[in-house]
Amino acid sequence: MNRFTHQDIKTRIFGSINYSLVIFGAIIIFFILAITRFSDNRAANQKEILTDALNRDIVHCYSIEGMYPPSLEYIEEHYGLSYDHERFIIDYESIASNLMPNVTVIEREVEE
C-alpha cells in the first residue's frame, strides 16, 4: 500500500479532525474560565472603588465645610457621588458633625 490509498486518507482526515476538535474545545474552555475570572475581579474592584470614592467625598466635605456630611443623600447631592443602588447597599451612620461617620458598603447578591 502506498500513501494514496483510500483507507489511509480517511484515517488521516478523521485523525486530524479529532485533534482539531480537542484543541478547539480546550481553547473554548480556556476563554470561558478567563471571562469568569475577569468578571469576578471586576465586581470586587467596583466595591473597592465605591468605598474609596465615598471616603474621599467624606474627607473632602470635611475639609471644605468644616463638618462631616450629615447623610449619604447629602454627599450624593453636593459632591456628585453616584453608584448602582440595586447592586450596593451603603450603611451610613453619622455620629456628630465633628466625628467621621461609620460607613459600610455591602454588595447585594445579583441574580443572573
N, C-alpha and C positions, 0 to 999 in steps of 0.2 A: 504494500500500500504506500502511496505517496501522500504528500500533504494536501493534495487537492481532492481527495476522496470525499464523498458526500457525508459520511458519518463524522469525520474529523472536523469538518466545517461546522456542523451542528453543535458538536461538543465545545468548540471554541466560542461560538456565539453565545450559547447558553451559559457557559462558564464565565464569560466576561460580563454578561448581564447580571448574573448573581453577585459578582464582586461590585459592580456599579450600584446595585440596589442596596447592598450593605453599606457602602461608603456614603451614598445619598441619605440613607436612614440615620447614620451616625452624625452627619452634618446637620440634619433637621433636629435631632435630639440636642445637639450642642447649642444651636440657636435658641431653642425653647428654654433650655436651662439658663442661658445668658440673659435672655429677656426677663425671666422671672427674677433672677438675682438683681438685675438693674432696677426693676420695679420696686423690690423690697428696699433697696438702698435709697431710692428716691423718696419713698414715704418717710423713712427715718430722717432724711435730710430736711424735709418740709417741716417736721415738728421742731427740729433744732433751729431752723431759720426763723420760724414764728416766735420761738422763745427768745432768741437773740433780738429780734425786732421789737418785741414787746418790752424787754428790759431796756433797750436803747431809748425807746419813746418815754418810758417812765423816768429815766435819768435825765433825758433832755427836758422834759416838763419841769422837773425839779430845778434844773439849772437856769431855766428861763423865768419861771414864775415864782420860785422860792417855796413851792409846795408840791407834794406828790399828787398825781391825778386822783380825784375822788372816786372815779369809776372807770370801767372799761369803755363805756359809751363816750366818756369824755375824751379818752385817748383816740377813739375812732373819729370823733367829730373834729377835734382840734389838731391832731397830729397825723391824721391820714392812715391810721392802721387799718388794714383790710385783710381778711382771711376767710377761708371757707368755713362758714358756720355749720355746715352739715357734716364736715369731716373732723373738726376740732371743737372741743369744749374748753373754755378758759374760765377757771375759778379765780376770781379777783377779789381779794379781801383787803380793803383799805382800813387801816387801824387808826391812823391820825394823819394830819396833813404834813407832819414833820418826820414820820416814820415810813420807811419803804414798805409798800404793800406786799402781802404774800400772793404770789402768782403761781398757778399750776396749769399747765397745758396738757390736756388729755386727748388722745386720738380715739375717735369713735371707730367701732367695727364697721367696715364697709362691706355691704353685701354685693357680690358680683354675680 
